[in-house]
Amino acid sequence: MTLKEFLSQNDRFAHNSGCVLEEVGEGYARASLEVTPEHLNAGGVCQGGAYFTLADLAIAAVMNCHGQLTFGVENNIVYVKSAKVGDRLTAEAHEVVNHHKLPYAEVRISNQDGELLCIVTGIGYRKQAPVPADQ
């Protein structure tokens, strides 16, 4: 089982939220989400948790791409622009620092027009255990 398959099958919250992990490579991951009425907040725009869930899936993929089990310990999220129903969001995660214990990554979420909507940065903690998936 690849890392992409492992995360796609086992990150149930992201899957049930509509997030799709599209690509995982060394130091890079991409995930997507189509905004539906279920993703809206009371103001009628995409709820911040939907952005975060999408970014969290992408950042999990990029931080675990080296085969060592890594969990997030801190994230920062900045909302730049709102998404609406029908928008297709793409989260691109890039490894910034591949530290042996505290990796650091950045995720940029854009819409189908390439407009930047959100930026998420994160720090992970690498365990002394392999990711339970074949690399």
Secondary structure, DSSP 8 states (H G I E B T S, - for coil): --HHHHHHHH-HHHHHTT-EEEEEETTEEEEEEE--GGGB-TTSSB-HHHHHHHHHHHHHHHHHTTSEEEEEEEEEEEE-S---TT-EEEEEEEEEE--SS--EEEEEEE-TT--EEEEEEEEEEEEEEE-SS--
